[in-house]
Amino acid sequence: MSLSPGSQERLRFLSRVIDKEIKHLEYTDNQVFDGQLTYEAVGNLDKTPELAMKVEAFVSRFCRLQDTLGDKLLPALLKALGEPDRALLINLEKAEKYGWLGSSEQWIALRQLRNQMIHEYIEDTQTLFDALNTAHINKAVLEQFAEKLGKQVWELLAHSYNKSAAYI
């Protein structure tokens, strides 16, 4: 299968973006969880603006990476492989079948953390504390998914390059 130049560039671009997003998430993860984030610290975010900004950055970067992987790179990769455009859940199930994702259900559960980390924390410290820790613990799920998708992208690009080079 030969990919169009536009498709190739889109996959390369998304791969570069994801590499940067992972680095930024790792940095903020270390900033927030380096000293073992406590329930008390989460309950006092309104009194500790520096920690609040770090938590906000972590949440934003966690959600952004998940969005870029699930809503952008995965559909672009599936399309490049000749798969039809589908809804996120169907794409996640495809990713699971390809062996790129351990569990589509786990992915959806992690995606639901967004509401707990963004909306509900305003009034519920325990919900935010639990969601932050769950995201921290499961950050590796995003990184592993990114690694597997990235490997597939580069294999596809190399295969496409070899096919186009054969016609020169």
Buried (B, 14 or more C-beta within 10 A) or exposed (E): EEBEEEBBEBBEEBBEBBEEBBEBBEBBBEBBBEEEBEEEBBEEBEEEEEBBEBBBBBBBBBBBBBBBBBEBBBBBBBBBEEBEEBEBEBBBBBBBEBEBBBEBEBBEEBBEBBEBBBEBBEEEBEBBBBBBBBBBEBBEBBBEBBBBBBEBBEEBBEEBEEEEEEEE
